[in-house]
Amino acid sequence: MAGEDLVIRLEEAEATLRAIREAAVDAFVIDEGEGSRVYLLEGADRPSSILIEQMQQGAAVLGADGSIRYSNSSLAELLRVPHEKLIGAPLQGYVAAEQRAYFQTFLRVERARLGQGEINFERGDGTRVPVRITVSAMARDRDGAVGLTITDLTTQRHYAELIAANQALRASEARLRAEEDHRNLLIGELTHRVKNTLAVVQSMAHHSMRDTGTFAEAVAAFEARLFALSSAHDLLISSSWRGAEMQALVAAVISPFQRSSSKSRISIKGPEIFIRPNVAIAFSMILHELATNATKYGSLSSATGSVELSWEVAQDNQKTLQLCWAESGGPPVEMPRRKGFGSRLIEQGIAPNVSGAVRLLFAREGLVYTIDAPLDAICGGIY
């Protein structure tokens, strides 16, 4: 009876071992000289019908010393090493040299957490391969063995690189389209500005020739007006045509009329404000005509005359720029009998650009010219 029981137990053991070898249960079976040793995987999530030897991923069991007690053929193929050379060899020897310290720490930490990590293996042919290692504890082991599943990330990395390259290409195409749209916008804007500038120059040339006596006087008047226009353009170009600083614009336009040999006779006072491009051009032309008339007929035609140019921001219902050109110390002022190009520009030059009030007072002690205009219209919301 005892002999029959022993036979039955042996048959059951052989059946269990056969089931394990045939992957009827999730386990590694390792031949270790005196017999087969069974390592069950805790938390295995692969169907038991999939044999470890048929896994596309590499599989291995490491002893406490890190040596390979078992590996499947997929791991040998991944490492490009004969299968028999793997058994007993330390897996760390196939880890990239700069990652070996990390690998040791990874095994020690993840042994308890059943975690994952990514490293590079150095294969038998000298090439490198990126892998993901998943740690699985061995249920019935007591000597620190650990199971590893090793997945080749080459295709995944390549696919990720292709996605990244495609995204970079799309971003580059979008950037090029945006740059082309911006370039077309700039070309259109430049064309518009050139046409406007040529129209202004043509008008200045026409009126300079018509309103002056001799050809030499006409040329001088035209060149002076052209200088005022170019001064405004220089400031606008330096700001990429966003606008111009009022102080800088006034100084540039007035500079030809300041006497270098004596104290400046045109005093300038006002806060820093940033004015719109079209307003800067209008102001430059108006200030030039005011200074020209003051030099010919007004306060600057006298050795003792002077001009006070000031502006301030007033707050009523809305912020308003108040500019004043006030002459004094010159000959008595009389209203001109005939209005030339300069006079018409002074009175009307700002009207097409800004909805404001322009006043021209021919006071006997000196001409007074004022502009009251909404600050937003002057500055475009940038102060």
C-alpha positions as semicolon CSV with decimal commas, in nm:
position;residue;x (nm);y (nm);z (nm)
1;M;0,000;0,000;0,000
2;A;0,283;0,235;0,087
3;G;0,451;0,151;-0,241
4;E;0,135;0,235;-0,432
5;D;0,108;0,573;-0,251
6;L;0,470;0,653;-0,342
7;V;0,404;0,572;-0,707
8;I;0,094;0,794;-0,708
9;R;0,286;1,086;-0,553
10;L;0,569;1,047;-0,803
11;E;0,319;1,049;-1,086
12;E;0,152;1,363;-0,945
13;A;0,489;1,533;-0,909
14;E;0,584;1,444;-1,266
15;A;0,244;1,574;-1,386
16;T;0,293;1,900;-1,196
17;L;0,642;1,941;-1,336
18;R;0,513;1,863;-1,685
19;A;0,239;2,123;-1,646
20;I;0,488;2,382;-1,534
21;R;0,722;2,302;-1,822
22;E;0,429;2,323;-2,065
23;A;0,324;2,662;-1,915
24;A;0,002;2,537;-1,766
25;V;0,110;2,753;-1,470
26;D;0,319;3,072;-1,460
27;A;0,666;2,967;-1,350
28;F;1,029;2,930;-1,444
29;V;1,174;2,576;-1,426
30;I;1,552;2,562;-1,398
31;D;1,770;2,250;-1,409
32;E;2,029;2,273;-1,132
33;G;2,246;1,962;-1,135
34;E;2,070;1,756;-0,869
35;G;1,725;1,820;-1,014
36;S;1,478;2,079;-1,135
37;R;1,397;2,387;-0,927
38;V;1,063;2,568;-0,964
39;Y;1,031;2,948;-0,948
40;L;0,673;3,078;-0,946
41;L;0,612;3,436;-1,064
42;E;0,403;3,648;-0,832
43;G;0,152;3,872;-1,009
44;A;0,224;3,732;-1,355
45;D;-0,019;3,890;-1,595
46;R;0,055;3,689;-1,909
47;P;-0,181;3,408;-2,006
48;S;-0,049;3,079;-1,878
49;S;-0,084;2,929;-2,225
50;I;0,203;3,141;-2,356
51;L;0,528;2,953;-2,307
52;I;0,818;3,152;-2,170
53;E;1,036;3,011;-2,441
54;Q;0,801;3,149;-2,704
55;M;0,793;3,498;-2,556
56;Q;0,915;3,774;-2,789
57;Q;1,054;3,946;-2,483
58;G;1,362;3,821;-2,313
59;A;1,315;3,644;-1,978
60;A;1,570;3,562;-1,712
61;V;1,610;3,462;-1,351
62;L;1,899;3,620;-1,164
63;G;2,048;3,481;-0,848
64;A;2,125;3,697;-0,549
65;D;2,475;3,752;-0,691
66;G;2,330;3,881;-1,021
67;S;2,430;3,575;-1,225
68;I;2,189;3,440;-1,484
69;R;2,034;3,116;-1,361
70;Y;1,790;3,096;-1,648
71;S;1,724;3,279;-1,974
72;N;1,500;3,211;-2,267
73;S;1,618;3,206;-2,628
74;S;1,471;3,553;-2,695
75;L;1,716;3,708;-2,447
76;A;2,007;3,528;-2,612
77;E;1,893;3,659;-2,952
78;L;1,850;4,010;-2,812
79;L;2,202;4,011;-2,667
80;R;2,343;3,831;-2,974
81;V;2,518;3,584;-2,749
82;P;2,501;3,200;-2,760
83;H;2,246;3,081;-2,506
84;E;2,493;2,859;-2,325
85;K;2,721;3,158;-2,257
86;L;2,448;3,339;-2,070
87;I;2,385;3,076;-1,803
88;G;2,599;3,158;-1,500
89;A;2,722;3,488;-1,642
90;P;2,644;3,817;-1,461
91;L;2,373;4,012;-1,646
92;Q;2,542;4,333;-1,535
93;G;2,826;4,250;-1,772
94;Y;2,592;4,323;-2,061
95;V;2,473;4,657;-1,916
96;A;2,630;4,972;-2,065
97;A;2,929;5,066;-1,849
98;E;2,795;5,407;-1,747
99;Q;2,466;5,252;-1,629
100;R;2,593;4,960;-1,421
101;A;2,577;5,142;-1,088
102;Y;2,220;5,245;-1,171
103;F;2,135;4,884;-1,266
104;Q;2,255;4,752;-0,929
105;T;2,046;5,014;-0,745
106;F;1,751;4,942;-0,972
107;L;1,755;4,569;-0,890
108;R;1,786;4,633;-0,519
109;V;1,502;4,885;-0,508
110;E;1,263;4,732;-0,760
111;R;1,300;4,378;-0,623
112;A;1,044;4,474;-0,359
113;R;0,827;4,707;-0,571
114;L;0,802;4,491;-0,886
115;G;0,885;4,801;-1,093
116;Q;1,026;4,888;-1,435
117;G;1,328;5,070;-1,567
118;E;1,505;5,146;-1,894
119;I;1,873;5,086;-1,967
120;N;2,105;5,009;-2,259
121;F;2,257;4,666;-2,315
122;E;2,592;4,619;-2,489
123;R;2,546;4,320;-2,714
124;G;2,793;4,053;-2,814
125;D;2,865;4,223;-3,148
126;G;2,948;4,557;-2,977
127;T;2,623;4,733;-3,065
128;R;2,386;4,881;-2,810
129;V;2,016;4,816;-2,765
130;P;1,770;5,009;-2,542
131;V;1,551;4,784;-2,326
132;R;1,282;4,803;-2,061
133;I;1,329;4,569;-1,766
134;T;1,031;4,452;-1,561
135;V;1,110;4,293;-1,225
136;S;0,904;3,995;-1,099
137;A;0,959;3,845;-0,753
138;M;1,001;3,470;-0,726
139;A;0,726;3,333;-0,501
140;R;0,894;3,025;-0,363
141;D;1,250;3,145;-0,366
142;R;1,434;3,214;-0,044
143;D;1,780;3,304;-0,169
144;G;1,710;3,641;-0,333
145;A;1,648;3,528;-0,690
146;V;1,454;3,768;-0,911
147;G;1,275;3,725;-1,242
148;L;1,319;3,975;-1,525
149;T;1,123;4,041;-1,841
150;I;1,330;4,235;-2,094
151;T;1,166;4,423;-2,384
152;D;1,356;4,558;-2,685
153;L;1,271;4,930;-2,724
154;T;1,447;4,980;-3,059
155;T;1,129;4,984;-3,266
156;Q;0,944;5,190;-3,006
157;R;1,228;5,445;-2,991
158;H;1,247;5,456;-3,369
159;Y;0,872;5,511;-3,389
160;A;0,895;5,785;-3,127
161;E;1,178;5,947;-3,325
162;L;0,964;5,933;-3,640
163;I;0,674;6,096;-3,454
164;A;0,904;6,365;-3,314
165;A;1,054;6,426;-3,659
166;N;0,707;6,448;-3,811
167;Q;0,597;6,693;-3,542
168;A;0,912;6,899;-3,595
169;L;0,846;6,898;-3,971
170;R;0,488;7,013;-3,919
171;A;0,604;7,284;-3,680
172;S;0,867;7,394;-3,932
173;E;0,607;7,406;-4,210
174;A;0,374;7,610;-3,988
175;R;0,659;7,844;-3,900
176;L;0,751;7,886;-4,267
177;R;0,388;7,960;-4,356
178;A;0,368;8,215;-4,075
179;E;0,695;8,374;-4,189
180;E;0,570;8,386;-4,548
181;D;0,242;8,545;-4,438
182;H;0,435;8,797;-4,229
183;R;0,670;8,868;-4,520
184;N;0,376;8,924;-4,754
185;L;0,219;9,153;-4,494
186;L;0,542;9,352;-4,467
187;I;0,573;9,375;-4,845
188;G;0,216;9,503;-4,869
189;E;0,275;9,751;-4,588
190;L;0,604;9,864;-4,741
191;T;0,436;9,915;-5,078
192;H;0,168;10,125;-4,911
193;R;0,426;10,334;-4,726
194;V;0,638;10,388;-5,036
195;K;0,334;10,506;-5,231
196;N;0,236;10,742;-4,951
197;T;0,590;10,875;-4,916
198;L;0,622;10,933;-5,290
199;A;0,289;11,116;-5,286
200;V;0,412;11,341;-5,004
201;V;0,743;11,406;-5,181
202;Q;0,564;11,482;-5,506
203;S;0,331;11,726;-5,329
204;M;0,624;11,894;-5,152
205;A;0,813;11,929;-5,480
206;H;0,510;12,070;-5,661
207;H;0,423;12,329;-5,396
208;S;0,786;12,421;-5,333
209;M;0,826;12,506;-5,699
210;R;0,494;12,691;-5,721
211;D;0,507;12,897;-5,402
212;T;0,864;13,027;-5,417
213;G;1,018;13,298;-5,630
214;T;1,337;13,162;-5,788
215;F;1,440;12,812;-5,880
216;A;1,720;12,820;-5,619
217;E;1,471;12,919;-5,349
218;A;1,237;12,641;-5,459
219;V;1,515;12,384;-5,441
220;A;1,622;12,506;-5,095
221;A;1,263;12,490;-4,968
222;F;1,214;12,143;-5,111
223;E;1,539;12,012;-4,963
224;A;1,452;12,153;-4,620
225;R;1,111;11,988;-4,626
226;L;1,266;11,664;-4,746
227;F;1,510;11,677;-4,451
228;A;1,220;11,709;-4,207
229;L;1,044;11,414;-4,367
230;S;1,361;11,203;-4,363
231;S;1,418;11,286;-3,994
232;A;1,080;11,135;-3,911
233;H;1,151;10,834;-4,132
234;D;1,486;10,773;-3,962
235;L;1,319;10,752;-3,621
236;L;1,040;10,530;-3,755
237;I;1,285;10,292;-3,918
238;S;1,480;10,261;-3,594
239;S;1,159;10,149;-3,420
240;S;1,055;9,916;-3,706
241;W;0,777;10,164;-3,787
242;R;0,604;10,118;-3,453
243;G;0,620;10,492;-3,388
244;A;0,856;10,762;-3,258
245;E;0,944;10,930;-2,930
246;M;0,807;11,285;-2,928
247;Q;1,121;11,434;-2,769
248;A;1,349;11,272;-3,028
249;L;1,127;11,375;-3,318
250;V;1,110;11,739;-3,209
251;A;1,487;11,755;-3,152
252;A;1,561;11,607;-3,497
253;V;1,327;11,840;-3,687
254;I;1,420;12,156;-3,496
255;S;1,798;12,098;-3,502
256;P;1,863;12,289;-3,830
257;F;1,699;12,599;-3,680
258;Q;1,894;12,606;-3,354
259;R;2,189;12,847;-3,355
260;S;2,504;12,660;-3,256
261;S;2,692;12,984;-3,182
262;S;2,453;13,097;-2,909
263;K;2,204;12,969;-2,661
264;S;1,920;12,771;-2,811
265;R;1,629;12,999;-2,892
266;I;1,373;12,723;-2,920
267;S;1,295;12,579;-2,578
268;I;1,143;12,231;-2,574
269;K;0,943;12,098;-2,281
270;G;0,710;11,802;-2,256
271;P;0,673;11,445;-2,127
272;E;0,801;11,142;-2,315
273;I;0,524;10,999;-2,530
274;F;0,540;10,749;-2,815
275;I;0,344;10,871;-3,116
276;R;0,204;10,678;-3,411
277;P;0,395;10,669;-3,745
278;N;0,145;10,878;-3,943
279;V;0,125;11,134;-3,662
280;A;0,506;11,151;-3,644
281;I;0,527;11,234;-4,014
282;A;0,253;11,500;-3,985
283;F;0,417;11,657;-3,677
284;S;0,759;11,663;-3,845
285;M;0,620;11,856;-4,144
286;I;0,415;12,096;-3,927
287;L;0,708;12,173;-3,694
288;H;0,935;12,231;-3,994
289;E;0,691;12,481;-4,148
290;L;0,643;12,660;-3,814
291;A;1,020;12,688;-3,765
292;T;1,069;12,800;-4,126
293;N;0,806;13,074;-4,098
294;A;0,948;13,183;-3,760
295;T;1,293;13,212;-3,920
296;K;1,164;13,413;-4,217
297;Y;0,895;13,630;-4,065
298;G;0,850;13,554;-3,696
299;S;1,043;13,556;-3,371
300;L;1,350;13,374;-3,503
301;S;1,401;13,649;-3,766
302;S;1,501;13,878;-3,479
303;A;1,817;13,843;-3,275
304;T;1,617;13,862;-2,952
305;G;1,324;13,643;-3,050
306;S;1,253;13,297;-2,915
307;V;1,007;13,010;-2,934
308;E;0,863;12,798;-2,657
309;L;0,744;12,454;-2,773
310;S;0,562;12,258;-2,506
311;W;0,313;11,976;-2,473
312;E;0,130;11,808;-2,190
313;V;-0,128;11,540;-2,130
314;A;-0,454;11,677;-1,987
315;Q;-0,732;11,470;-1,831
316;D;-1,090;11,579;-1,901
317;N;-1,344;11,326;-2,021
318;Q;-1,052;11,158;-2,191
319;K;-0,677;11,203;-2,202
320;T;-0,582;11,479;-2,442
321;L;-0,247;11,592;-2,581
322;Q;-0,214;11,970;-2,573
323;L;0,073;12,107;-2,783
324;C;0,165;12,473;-2,803
325;W;0,412;12,662;-3,024
326;A;0,444;13,016;-2,882
327;E;0,670;13,282;-3,037
328;S;0,787;13,598;-2,860
329;G;1,043;13,879;-2,894
330;G;1,014;13,907;-3,270
331;P;0,867;14,172;-3,501
332;P;0,494;14,250;-3,478
333;V;0,290;13,968;-3,626
334;E;0,031;14,019;-3,897
335;M;-0,195;13,770;-4,063
336;P;-0,050;13,680;-4,405
337;R;-0,241;13,805;-4,706
338;R;-0,173;13,488;-4,902
339;K;-0,158;13,133;-4,776
340;G;0,117;12,922;-4,920
341;F;0,184;12,550;-4,892
342;G;0,341;12,587;-4,547
343;S;0,046;12,778;-4,402
344;R;-0,205;12,530;-4,541
345;L;0,000;12,239;-4,405
346;I;0,016;12,399;-4,059
347;E;-0,361;12,445;-4,048
348;Q;-0,466;12,119;-4,213
349;G;-0,170;11,882;-4,194
350;I;-0,281;11,701;-3,882
351;A;-0,651;11,682;-3,969
352;P;-0,642;11,367;-4,188
353;N;-0,453;11,178;-3,918
354;V;-0,602;11,295;-3,589
355;S;-0,948;11,416;-3,491
356;G;-0,845;11,721;-3,290
357;A;-0,865;12,099;-3,273
358;V;-0,601;12,319;-3,439
359;R;-0,577;12,691;-3,352
360;L;-0,354;12,952;-3,513
361;L;-0,344;13,292;-3,335
362;F;-0,160;13,583;-3,496
363;A;-0,103;13,779;-3,174
364;R;0,095;14,100;-3,213
365;E;0,363;13,983;-2,965
366;G;0,406;13,655;-3,149
367;L;0,234;13,369;-3,329
368;V;0,070;13,101;-3,112
369;Y;-0,017;12,760;-3,259
370;T;-0,198;12,493;-3,055
371;I;-0,319;12,140;-3,109
372;D;-0,564;11,960;-2,880
373;A;-0,615;11,596;-2,976
374;P;-0,720;11,269;-2,807
375;L;-0,411;11,095;-2,673
376;D;-0,523;10,759;-2,806
377;A;-0,538;10,906;-3,158
378;I;-0,187;11,047;-3,117
379;C;-0,028;10,743;-2,955
380;G;-0,247;10,455;-3,065
381;G;-0,285;10,341;-2,704
382;I;0,095;10,330;-2,642
383;Y;0,208;10,608;-2,406
